[in-house]
Amino acid sequence: MMSEKPKKQRRDEVLYKTIIERMIEIRSSYGHTQEYVAHNTGLDIPHFETGRDFPTMTSISVFCEFYNLTLGEFLSLIHISEPTRPISI
């Protein structure tokens, strides 16, 4: 029986960095430490902010709920440049 190779997870580094910067911006604006947010949300904020893990939509949703933000409000200030190649639909 051959074991399957794990699929390599695709990651958009620019989007990843932008989401993390937004999380840091919000957390810092409240004067909260990584530990404070981690303790109160159960999220591994230090791993997100160091790049060890990427936050899932569920993690982002929990983060937003903690700060009483909608996902729309969280994402509204995130600006990603236009793709450099056409997107096929």
Distance bins in CASP14 RR format, pairs under 12 A and 6 or more apart:
PFRMAT RR
TARGET T0000
AUTHOR 0000-0000-0000
RMODE 2
METHOD distances of the structure
MODEL  1
9 16 0 0 0 0 0 1 0 0 0 0 0
9 53 0 0 0 0 0 1 0 0 0 0 0
9 54 0 0 0 0 1 0 0 0 0 0 0
9 56 0 0 0 0 0 1 0 0 0 0 0
10 16 0 0 0 0 0 1 0 0 0 0 0
10 54 0 0 0 0 0 1 0 0 0 0 0
11 17 0 0 0 0 0 1 0 0 0 0 0
11 19 0 0 0 0 0 1 0 0 0 0 0
11 20 0 0 0 0 0 1 0 0 0 0 0
11 51 0 0 0 0 0 1 0 0 0 0 0
11 53 0 0 0 0 0 1 0 0 0 0 0
11 54 1 0 0 1 0 0 0 0 0 0 0
11 55 0 0 0 0 0 1 0 0 0 0 0
12 18 0 0 0 0 1 0 0 0 0 0 0
12 19 0 0 0 0 1 0 0 0 0 0 0
12 54 0 0 0 0 1 0 0 0 0 0 0
12 78 0 0 0 0 0 1 0 0 0 0 0
12 80 0 0 0 0 1 0 0 0 0 0 0
12 81 0 0 0 0 0 1 0 0 0 0 0
12 83 0 0 0 0 0 1 0 0 0 0 0
13 19 0 0 0 0 0 1 0 0 0 0 0
13 20 0 0 0 0 0 1 0 0 0 0 0
13 51 0 0 0 0 0 1 0 0 0 0 0
13 54 0 0 0 0 0 1 0 0 0 0 0
13 80 0 0 0 0 0 1 0 0 0 0 0
14 20 0 0 0 0 0 1 0 0 0 0 0
14 21 0 0 0 0 0 1 0 0 0 0 0
14 78 0 0 0 0 0 1 0 0 0 0 0
14 79 0 0 0 0 0 1 0 0 0 0 0
14 80 1 0 0 1 0 0 0 0 0 0 0
14 81 1 0 0 1 0 0 0 0 0 0 0
14 82 0 0 0 0 0 1 0 0 0 0 0
14 83 0 0 0 0 0 1 0 0 0 0 0
14 84 0 0 0 0 0 1 0 0 0 0 0
15 21 0 0 0 0 0 1 0 0 0 0 0
15 22 0 0 0 0 0 1 0 0 0 0 0
15 54 0 0 0 0 1 0 0 0 0 0 0
15 55 0 0 0 0 0 1 0 0 0 0 0
15 60 0 0 0 0 0 1 0 0 0 0 0
15 75 0 0 0 0 0 1 0 0 0 0 0
15 78 0 0 0 0 1 0 0 0 0 0 0
15 79 0 0 0 0 0 1 0 0 0 0 0
15 80 1 0 0 1 0 0 0 0 0 0 0
15 81 0 0 0 0 0 1 0 0 0 0 0
15 83 0 0 0 0 0 1 0 0 0 0 0
16 22 0 0 0 0 0 1 0 0 0 0 0
16 23 0 0 0 0 0 1 0 0 0 0 0
16 48 0 0 0 0 1 0 0 0 0 0 0
16 49 0 0 0 0 0 1 0 0 0 0 0
16 51 1 0 0 1 0 0 0 0 0 0 0
16 52 0 0 0 0 0 1 0 0 0 0 0
16 53 0 0 0 0 0 1 0 0 0 0 0
16 54 1 0 1 0 0 0 0 0 0 0 0
16 55 0 0 0 0 1 0 0 0 0 0 0
16 60 0 0 0 0 0 1 0 0 0 0 0
16 78 0 0 0 0 0 1 0 0 0 0 0
16 80 0 0 0 0 0 1 0 0 0 0 0
17 23 0 0 0 0 0 1 0 0 0 0 0
17 24 0 0 0 0 0 1 0 0 0 0 0
17 48 0 0 0 0 0 1 0 0 0 0 0
17 49 0 0 0 0 0 1 0 0 0 0 0
17 51 0 0 0 0 1 0 0 0 0 0 0
17 54 0 0 0 0 0 1 0 0 0 0 0
17 78 0 0 0 0 0 1 0 0 0 0 0
17 80 0 0 0 0 0 1 0 0 0 0 0
18 24 0 0 0 0 0 1 0 0 0 0 0
18 25 0 0 0 0 0 1 0 0 0 0 0
18 55 0 0 0 0 0 1 0 0 0 0 0
18 74 0 0 0 0 0 1 0 0 0 0 0
18 75 0 0 0 0 1 0 0 0 0 0 0
18 77 0 0 0 0 1 0 0 0 0 0 0
18 78 1 0 1 0 0 0 0 0 0 0 0
18 79 1 0 0 1 0 0 0 0 0 0 0
18 80 1 0 0 1 0 0 0 0 0 0 0
18 81 0 0 0 0 0 1 0 0 0 0 0
19 25 0 0 0 0 0 1 0 0 0 0 0
19 26 0 0 0 0 0 1 0 0 0 0 0
19 48 0 0 0 0 1 0 0 0 0 0 0
19 49 0 0 0 0 0 1 0 0 0 0 0
19 51 0 0 0 0 0 1 0 0 0 0 0
19 53 0 0 0 0 0 1 0 0 0 0 0
19 54 0 0 0 0 1 0 0 0 0 0 0
19 55 1 0 0 1 0 0 0 0 0 0 0
19 56 0 0 0 0 0 1 0 0 0 0 0
19 57 0 0 0 0 0 1 0 0 0 0 0
19 59 0 0 0 0 0 1 0 0 0 0 0
19 60 1 0 0 1 0 0 0 0 0 0 0
19 63 0 0 0 0 1 0 0 0 0 0 0
19 64 0 0 0 0 0 1 0 0 0 0 0
19 71 0 0 0 0 0 1 0 0 0 0 0
19 74 0 0 0 0 1 0 0 0 0 0 0
19 75 0 0 0 0 1 0 0 0 0 0 0
19 77 0 0 0 0 0 1 0 0 0 0 0
19 78 1 0 0 1 0 0 0 0 0 0 0
19 80 0 0 0 0 0 1 0 0 0 0 0
20 26 0 0 0 0 0 1 0 0 0 0 0
20 27 0 0 0 0 0 1 0 0 0 0 0
20 34 0 0 0 0 0 1 0 0 0 0 0
20 45 0 0 0 0 1 0 0 0 0 0 0
20 46 0 0 0 0 0 1 0 0 0 0 0
20 47 0 0 0 0 0 1 0 0 0 0 0
20 48 1 0 0 1 0 0 0 0 0 0 0
20 49 1 0 1 0 0 0 0 0 0 0 0
20 50 0 0 0 0 1 0 0 0 0 0 0
20 51 1 0 0 1 0 0 0 0 0 0 0
20 52 0 0 0 0 0 1 0 0 0 0 0
20 53 0 0 0 0 0 1 0 0 0 0 0
20 54 0 0 0 0 1 0 0 0 0 0 0
20 55 1 0 0 1 0 0 0 0 0 0 0
20 59 0 0 0 0 0 1 0 0 0 0 0
20 60 0 0 0 0 0 1 0 0 0 0 0
20 63 0 0 0 0 0 1 0 0 0 0 0
20 78 0 0 0 0 0 1 0 0 0 0 0
21 27 0 0 0 0 0 1 0 0 0 0 0
21 28 0 0 0 0 0 1 0 0 0 0 0
21 48 0 0 0 0 0 1 0 0 0 0 0
21 49 0 0 0 0 1 0 0 0 0 0 0
21 51 0 0 0 0 0 1 0 0 0 0 0
21 74 0 0 0 0 0 1 0 0 0 0 0
21 77 0 0 0 0 1 0 0 0 0 0 0
21 78 0 0 0 0 1 0 0 0 0 0 0
21 79 0 0 0 0 0 1 0 0 0 0 0
22 28 0 0 0 0 0 1 0 0 0 0 0
22 29 0 0 0 0 0 1 0 0 0 0 0
22 48 0 0 0 0 0 1 0 0 0 0 0
22 49 0 0 0 0 0 1 0 0 0 0 0
22 55 0 0 0 0 0 1 0 0 0 0 0
22 60 0 0 0 0 1 0 0 0 0 0 0
22 63 0 0 0 0 1 0 0 0 0 0 0
22 64 0 0 0 0 0 1 0 0 0 0 0
22 67 0 0 0 0 0 1 0 0 0 0 0
22 69 0 0 0 0 0 1 0 0 0 0 0
22 71 0 0 0 0 0 1 0 0 0 0 0
22 72 0 0 0 0 0 1 0 0 0 0 0
22 73 0 0 0 0 0 1 0 0 0 0 0
22 74 1 0 0 1 0 0 0 0 0 0 0
22 75 0 0 0 0 1 0 0 0 0 0 0
22 76 0 0 0 0 1 0 0 0 0 0 0
22 77 1 0 0 1 0 0 0 0 0 0 0
22 78 1 0 1 0 0 0 0 0 0 0 0
22 79 0 0 0 0 0 1 0 0 0 0 0
22 80 0 0 0 0 0 1 0 0 0 0 0
23 29 0 0 0 0 0 1 0 0 0 0 0
23 30 0 0 0 0 0 1 0 0 0 0 0
23 32 0 0 0 0 0 1 0 0 0 0 0
23 34 0 0 0 0 1 0 0 0 0 0 0
23 37 0 0 0 0 1 0 0 0 0 0 0
23 38 0 0 0 0 0 1 0 0 0 0 0
23 41 0 0 0 0 0 1 0 0 0 0 0
23 43 0 0 0 0 1 0 0 0 0 0 0
23 44 0 0 0 0 0 1 0 0 0 0 0
23 45 1 0 0 1 0 0 0 0 0 0 0
23 46 0 0 0 0 0 1 0 0 0 0 0
23 47 0 0 0 0 0 1 0 0 0 0 0
23 48 1 0 0 1 0 0 0 0 0 0 0
23 49 1 0 0 1 0 0 0 0 0 0 0
23 51 0 0 0 0 0 1 0 0 0 0 0
23 54 0 0 0 0 0 1 0 0 0 0 0
23 55 1 0 0 1 0 0 0 0 0 0 0
23 59 0 0 0 0 1 0 0 0 0 0 0
23 60 1 0 0 1 0 0 0 0 0 0 0
23 62 0 0 0 0 0 1 0 0 0 0 0
23 63 1 0 0 1 0 0 0 0 0 0 0
23 64 0 0 0 0 1 0 0 0 0 0 0
23 66 0 0 0 0 0 1 0 0 0 0 0
23 67 0 0 0 0 1 0 0 0 0 0 0
23 69 0 0 0 0 0 1 0 0 0 0 0
23 74 0 0 0 0 1 0 0 0 0 0 0
23 75 0 0 0 0 0 1 0 0 0 0 0
23 77 0 0 0 0 0 1 0 0 0 0 0
23 78 0 0 0 0 0 1 0 0 0 0 0
24 30 0 0 0 0 0 1 0 0 0 0 0
24 31 0 0 0 0 0 1 0 0 0 0 0
24 32 0 0 0 0 0 1 0 0 0 0 0
24 33 0 0 0 0 0 1 0 0 0 0 0
24 34 0 0 0 0 1 0 0 0 0 0 0
24 37 0 0 0 0 0 1 0 0 0 0 0
24 45 0 0 0 0 1 0 0 0 0 0 0
24 46 0 0 0 0 0 1 0 0 0 0 0
24 48 0 0 0 0 1 0 0 0 0 0 0
24 49 1 0 0 1 0 0 0 0 0 0 0
24 50 0 0 0 0 0 1 0 0 0 0 0
24 51 0 0 0 0 0 1 0 0 0 0 0
24 55 0 0 0 0 0 1 0 0 0 0 0
24 63 0 0 0 0 0 1 0 0 0 0 0
25 31 0 0 0 0 0 1 0 0 0 0 0
25 32 0 0 0 0 0 1 0 0 0 0 0
25 49 0 0 0 0 0 1 0 0 0 0 0
25 63 0 0 0 0 0 1 0 0 0 0 0
25 67 0 0 0 0 0 1 0 0 0 0 0
25 69 0 0 0 0 0 1 0 0 0 0 0
25 74 0 0 0 0 0 1 0 0 0 0 0
25 77 0 0 0 0 1 0 0 0 0 0 0
25 78 0 0 0 0 0 1 0 0 0 0 0
26 32 0 0 0 0 1 0 0 0 0 0 0
26 37 0 0 0 0 1 0 0 0 0 0 0
26 45 0 0 0 0 0 1 0 0 0 0 0
26 49 0 0 0 0 0 1 0 0 0 0 0
26 60 0 0 0 0 0 1 0 0 0 0 0
26 63 1 0 0 1 0 0 0 0 0 0 0
26 64 0 0 0 0 1 0 0 0 0 0 0
26 66 0 0 0 0 1 0 0 0 0 0 0
26 67 1 0 1 0 0 0 0 0 0 0 0
26 68 0 0 0 0 0 1 0 0 0 0 0
26 69 1 0 0 1 0 0 0 0 0 0 0
26 73 0 0 0 0 1 0 0 0 0 0 0
26 74 1 0 0 1 0 0 0 0 0 0 0
26 75 0 0 0 0 0 1 0 0 0 0 0
26 76 0 0 0 0 0 1 0 0 0 0 0
26 77 0 0 0 0 1 0 0 0 0 0 0
26 78 0 0 0 0 0 1 0 0 0 0 0
27 33 0 0 0 0 1 0 0 0 0 0 0
27 34 1 0 0 1 0 0 0 0 0 0 0
27 35 0 0 0 0 0 1 0 0 0 0 0
27 36 0 0 0 0 1 0 0 0 0 0 0
27 37 1 0 1 0 0 0 0 0 0 0 0
27 38 0 0 0 0 0 1 0 0 0 0 0
27 40 0 0 0 0 0 1 0 0 0 0 0
27 41 0 0 0 0 0 1 0 0 0 0 0
27 43 0 0 0 0 0 1 0 0 0 0 0
27 45 1 0 0 1 0 0 0 0 0 0 0
27 46 0 0 0 0 0 1 0 0 0 0 0
27 48 0 0 0 0 0 1 0 0 0 0 0
27 49 0 0 0 0 1 0 0 0 0 0 0
27 63 0 0 0 0 1 0 0 0 0 0 0
27 64 0 0 0 0 0 1 0 0 0 0 0
27 66 0 0 0 0 1 0 0 0 0 0 0
27 67 0 0 0 0 1 0 0 0 0 0 0
27 69 0 0 0 0 0 1 0 0 0 0 0
27 74 0 0 0 0 0 1 0 0 0 0 0
28 34 0 0 0 0 0 1 0 0 0 0 0
28 36 0 0 0 0 0 1 0 0 0 0 0
28 37 0 0 0 0 0 1 0 0 0 0 0
28 45 0 0 0 0 0 1 0 0 0 0 0
28 49 0 0 0 0 0 1 0 0 0 0 0
28 67 0 0 0 0 0 1 0 0 0 0 0
29 67 0 0 0 0 1 0 0 0 0 0 0
29 69 0 0 0 0 0 1 0 0 0 0 0
29 77 0 0 0 0 0 1 0 0 0 0 0
30 36 0 0 0 0 1 0 0 0 0 0 0
30 37 0 0 0 0 1 0 0 0 0 0 0
30 40 0 0 0 0 0 1 0 0 0 0 0
30 63 0 0 0 0 0 1 0 0 0 0 0
30 66 0 0 0 0 1 0 0 0 0 0 0
30 67 1 0 0 1 0 0 0 0 0 0 0
30 68 0 0 0 0 0 1 0 0 0 0 0
30 69 0 0 0 0 0 1 0 0 0 0 0
31 37 0 0 0 0 1 0 0 0 0 0 0
31 67 0 0 0 0 0 1 0 0 0 0 0
32 38 0 0 0 0 1 0 0 0 0 0 0
32 39 0 0 0 0 1 0 0 0 0 0 0
32 40 0 0 0 0 1 0 0 0 0 0 0
32 41 0 0 0 0 0 1 0 0 0 0 0
32 43 0 0 0 0 0 1 0 0 0 0 0
32 45 0 0 0 0 1 0 0 0 0 0 0
32 63 0 0 0 0 0 1 0 0 0 0 0
32 66 0 0 0 0 1 0 0 0 0 0 0
32 67 0 0 0 0 1 0 0 0 0 0 0
33 39 0 0 0 0 1 0 0 0 0 0 0
33 40 0 0 0 0 0 1 0 0 0 0 0
33 45 0 0 0 0 1 0 0 0 0 0 0
33 46 0 0 0 0 1 0 0 0 0 0 0
33 49 0 0 0 0 0 1 0 0 0 0 0
34 40 0 0 0 0 0 1 0 0 0 0 0
34 41 0 0 0 0 0 1 0 0 0 0 0
34 42 0 0 0 0 0 1 0 0 0 0 0
34 43 0 0 0 0 1 0 0 0 0 0 0
34 44 0 0 0 0 1 0 0 0 0 0 0
34 45 1 0 1 0 0 0 0 0 0 0 0
34 46 1 0 1 0 0 0 0 0 0 0 0
34 47 0 0 0 0 1 0 0 0 0 0 0
34 48 0 0 0 0 1 0 0 0 0 0 0
34 49 1 0 0 1 0 0 0 0 0 0 0
34 50 0 0 0 0 1 0 0 0 0 0 0
34 63 0 0 0 0 0 1 0 0 0 0 0
35 41 0 0 0 0 0 1 0 0 0 0 0
35 42 0 0 0 0 0 1 0 0 0 0 0
35 43 0 0 0 0 0 1 0 0 0 0 0
35 44 0 0 0 0 0 1 0 0 0 0 0
35 45 1 0 0 1 0 0 0 0 0 0 0
35 46 1 0 0 1 0 0 0 0 0 0 0
35 49 0 0 0 0 0 1 0 0 0 0 0
36 42 0 0 0 0 0 1 0 0 0 0 0
36 43 0 0 0 0 0 1 0 0 0 0 0
36 45 0 0 0 0 1 0 0 0 0 0 0
36 46 0 0 0 0 0 1 0 0 0 0 0
36 66 0 0 0 0 0 1 0 0 0 0 0
37 43 1 0 0 1 0 0 0 0 0 0 0
37 44 0 0 0 0 0 1 0 0 0 0 0
37 45 1 0 1 0 0 0 0 0 0 0 0
37 46 0 0 0 0 1 0 0 0 0 0 0
37 48 0 0 0 0 1 0 0 0 0 0 0
37 49 0 0 0 0 1 0 0 0 0 0 0
37 55 0 0 0 0 0 1 0 0 0 0 0
37 59 0 0 0 0 0 1 0 0 0 0 0
37 62 0 0 0 0 0 1 0 0 0 0 0
37 63 1 0 0 1 0 0 0 0 0 0 0
37 64 0 0 0 0 0 1 0 0 0 0 0
37 65 0 0 0 0 0 1 0 0 0 0 0
37 66 1 0 0 1 0 0 0 0 0 0 0
37 67 0 0 0 0 1 0 0 0 0 0 0
38 44 1 0 0 1 0 0 0 0 0 0 0
38 45 1 0 1 0 0 0 0 0 0 0 0
38 46 1 0 0 1 0 0 0 0 0 0 0
38 47 0 0 0 0 1 0 0 0 0 0 0
38 48 0 0 0 0 1 0 0 0 0 0 0
38 49 0 0 0 0 0 1 0 0 0 0 0
38 59 0 0 0 0 0 1 0 0 0 0 0
38 62 0 0 0 0 0 1 0 0 0 0 0
38 63 0 0 0 0 0 1 0 0 0 0 0
38 66 0 0 0 0 0 1 0 0 0 0 0
39 45 0 0 0 0 1 0 0 0 0 0 0
39 46 0 0 0 0 0 1 0 0 0 0 0
39 66 0 0 0 0 0 1 0 0 0 0 0
40 62 0 0 0 0 0 1 0 0 0 0 0
40 63 0 0 0 0 0 1 0 0 0 0 0
40 65 0 0 0 0 0 1 0 0 0 0 0
40 66 1 0 0 1 0 0 0 0 0 0 0
40 67 0 0 0 0 0 1 0 0 0 0 0
41 48 0 0 0 0 0 1 0 0 0 0 0
41 55 0 0 0 0 0 1 0 0 0 0 0
41 58 0 0 0 0 0 1 0 0 0 0 0
41 59 0 0 0 0 1 0 0 0 0 0 0
41 60 0 0 0 0 0 1 0 0 0 0 0
41 61 0 0 0 0 0 1 0 0 0 0 0
41 62 1 0 1 0 0 0 0 0 0 0 0
41 63 1 0 0 1 0 0 0 0 0 0 0
41 64 0 0 0 0 0 1 0 0 0 0 0
41 65 0 0 0 0 1 0 0 0 0 0 0
41 66 1 0 1 0 0 0 0 0 0 0 0
41 67 0 0 0 0 1 0 0 0 0 0 0
42 48 0 0 0 0 0 1 0 0 0 0 0
42 58 0 0 0 0 0 1 0 0 0 0 0
42 59 0 0 0 0 1 0 0 0 0 0 0
42 62 1 0 0 1 0 0 0 0 0 0 0
42 63 0 0 0 0 0 1 0 0 0 0 0
42 65 0 0 0 0 0 1 0 0 0 0 0
42 66 0 0 0 0 1 0 0 0 0 0 0
43 49 0 0 0 0 0 1 0 0 0 0 0
43 53 0 0 0 0 1 0 0 0 0 0 0
43 55 1 0 0 1 0 0 0 0 0 0 0
43 56 0 0 0 0 1 0 0 0 0 0 0
43 58 0 0 0 0 1 0 0 0 0 0 0
43 59 1 0 1 0 0 0 0 0 0 0 0
43 60 0 0 0 0 1 0 0 0 0 0 0
43 61 0 0 0 0 0 1 0 0 0 0 0
43 62 1 0 1 0 0 0 0 0 0 0 0
43 63 1 0 0 1 0 0 0 0 0 0 0
43 64 0 0 0 0 0 1 0 0 0 0 0
43 65 0 0 0 0 0 1 0 0 0 0 0
43 66 0 0 0 0 1 0 0 0 0 0 0
43 67 0 0 0 0 0 1 0 0 0 0 0
44 50 0 0 0 0 1 0 0 0 0 0 0
44 51 0 0 0 0 0 1 0 0 0 0 0
44 52 0 0 0 0 1 0 0 0 0 0 0
44 53 1 0 0 1 0 0 0 0 0 0 0
44 54 0 0 0 0 0 1 0 0 0 0 0
44 55 0 0 0 0 1 0 0 0 0 0 0
44 56 0 0 0 0 0 1 0 0 0 0 0
44 59 0 0 0 0 1 0 0 0 0 0 0
44 62 0 0 0 0 0 1 0 0 0 0 0
44 63 0 0 0 0 0 1 0 0 0 0 0
45 51 0 0 0 0 0 1 0 0 0 0 0
45 52 0 0 0 0 0 1 0 0 0 0 0
45 53 0 0 0 0 1 0 0 0 0 0 0
45 55 0 0 0 0 1 0 0 0 0 0 0
45 59 0 0 0 0 1 0 0 0 0 0 0
45 60 0 0 0 0 0 1 0 0 0 0 0
45 62 0 0 0 0 0 1 0 0 0 0 0
45 63 0 0 0 0 1 0 0 0 0 0 0
45 66 0 0 0 0 0 1 0 0 0 0 0
46 52 1 0 0 1 0 0 0 0 0 0 0
46 53 0 0 0 0 1 0 0 0 0 0 0
46 55 0 0 0 0 0 1 0 0 0 0 0
47 53 1 0 1 0 0 0 0 0 0 0 0
47 54 0 0 0 0 1 0 0 0 0 0 0
47 55 0 0 0 0 1 0 0 0 0 0 0
47 59 0 0 0 0 0 1 0 0 0 0 0
48 54 1 0 0 1 0 0 0 0 0 0 0
48 55 1 0 1 0 0 0 0 0 0 0 0
48 56 0 0 0 0 0 1 0 0 0 0 0
48 59 1 0 0 1 0 0 0 0 0 0 0
48 60 0 0 0 0 1 0 0 0 0 0 0
48 62 0 0 0 0 0 1 0 0 0 0 0
48 63 0 0 0 0 1 0 0 0 0 0 0
49 55 0 0 0 0 1 0 0 0 0 0 0
49 63 0 0 0 0 0 1 0 0 0 0 0
53 59 0 0 0 0 1 0 0 0 0 0 0
54 60 0 0 0 0 0 1 0 0 0 0 0
55 61 0 0 0 0 1 0 0 0 0 0 0
55 62 0 0 0 0 1 0 0 0 0 0 0
55 63 1 0 0 1 0 0 0 0 0 0 0
55 64 0 0 0 0 0 1 0 0 0 0 0
55 74 0 0 0 0 0 1 0 0 0 0 0
56 62 0 0 0 0 1 0 0 0 0 0 0
56 63 0 0 0 0 0 1 0 0 0 0 0
57 63 0 0 0 0 0 1 0 0 0 0 0
57 64 0 0 0 0 0 1 0 0 0 0 0
57 71 1 0 0 1 0 0 0 0 0 0 0
57 72 0 0 0 0 0 1 0 0 0 0 0
57 74 0 0 0 0 0 1 0 0 0 0 0
57 75 0 0 0 0 0 1 0 0 0 0 0
58 64 0 0 0 0 0 1 0 0 0 0 0
58 65 0 0 0 0 0 1 0 0 0 0 0
58 71 0 0 0 0 0 1 0 0 0 0 0
59 65 0 0 0 0 0 1 0 0 0 0 0
59 66 0 0 0 0 0 1 0 0 0 0 0
59 71 0 0 0 0 0 1 0 0 0 0 0
59 74 0 0 0 0 0 1 0 0 0 0 0
60 66 0 0 0 0 0 1 0 0 0 0 0
60 67 0 0 0 0 0 1 0 0 0 0 0
60 69 0 0 0 0 1 0 0 0 0 0 0
60 70 0 0 0 0 0 1 0 0 0 0 0
60 71 1 0 0 1 0 0 0 0 0 0 0
60 72 0 0 0 0 0 1 0 0 0 0 0
60 73 0 0 0 0 0 1 0 0 0 0 0
60 74 1 0 0 1 0 0 0 0 0 0 0
60 75 0 0 0 0 1 0 0 0 0 0 0
60 78 0 0 0 0 0 1 0 0 0 0 0
61 67 0 0 0 0 0 1 0 0 0 0 0
61 69 0 0 0 0 1 0 0 0 0 0 0
61 70 0 0 0 0 1 0 0 0 0 0 0
61 71 1 0 0 1 0 0 0 0 0 0 0
61 72 0 0 0 0 0 1 0 0 0 0 0
61 74 0 0 0 0 1 0 0 0 0 0 0
61 75 0 0 0 0 0 1 0 0 0 0 0
62 69 0 0 0 0 0 1 0 0 0 0 0
62 71 0 0 0 0 0 1 0 0 0 0 0
62 74 0 0 0 0 0 1 0 0 0 0 0
63 69 0 0 0 0 1 0 0 0 0 0 0
63 70 0 0 0 0 0 1 0 0 0 0 0
63 71 0 0 0 0 1 0 0 0 0 0 0
63 73 0 0 0 0 0 1 0 0 0 0 0
63 74 1 0 0 1 0 0 0 0 0 0 0
63 75 0 0 0 0 0 1 0 0 0 0 0
64 70 1 0 0 1 0 0 0 0 0 0 0
64 71 1 0 1 0 0 0 0 0 0 0 0
64 72 0 0 0 0 1 0 0 0 0 0 0
64 73 1 0 0 1 0 0 0 0 0 0 0
64 74 1 0 1 0 0 0 0 0 0 0 0
64 75 0 0 0 0 1 0 0 0 0 0 0
64 76 0 0 0 0 0 1 0 0 0 0 0
65 71 0 0 0 0 1 0 0 0 0 0 0
65 73 0 0 0 0 0 1 0 0 0 0 0
65 74 0 0 0 0 0 1 0 0 0 0 0
66 74 0 0 0 0 0 1 0 0 0 0 0
67 73 0 0 0 0 1 0 0 0 0 0 0
67 74 0 0 0 0 1 0 0 0 0 0 0
68 74 0 0 0 0 0 1 0 0 0 0 0
69 75 0 0 0 0 1 0 0 0 0 0 0
69 76 0 0 0 0 1 0 0 0 0 0 0
69 77 0 0 0 0 0 1 0 0 0 0 0
70 76 0 0 0 0 1 0 0 0 0 0 0
71 78 0 0 0 0 0 1 0 0 0 0 0
72 78 0 0 0 0 1 0 0 0 0 0 0
END
